[in-house]
Amino acid sequence: MINLLEAWIRWIFIAGFVLSMLALGIVSAQLGLERQDRFEVIVISITWLVLIVNCIVAGKLFRKKMKI
């Protein structure tokens, strides 16, 4: 169970990175250099979502490790 939670944390971070790079490609393709703050808002939103979800999963992981 602990290895599964560690894998979830790892994959959530990887998914956040991939989504950020995908957002850069999409926003740059649509708006070019005139993307202004839109890309930053998207990446900050993705980052916060990743951090919130990983905090919950890490809390479960630490709780499991403390019980052992």
Residue pairs with C-beta under 8 A, 6 or more apart in sequence:
1 64
2 61
2 64
2 65
5 57
5 58
5 60
5 61
5 64
6 61
8 57
9 54
9 57
9 58
9 61
12 50
12 53
12 54
12 57
13 50
13 54
15 50
16 46
16 47
16 49
16 50
19 46
20 42
20 43
20 46
20 47
23 39
23 42
23 43
23 46
24 39
24 43
27 35
27 38
27 39
27 42
28 35
28 39
31 38
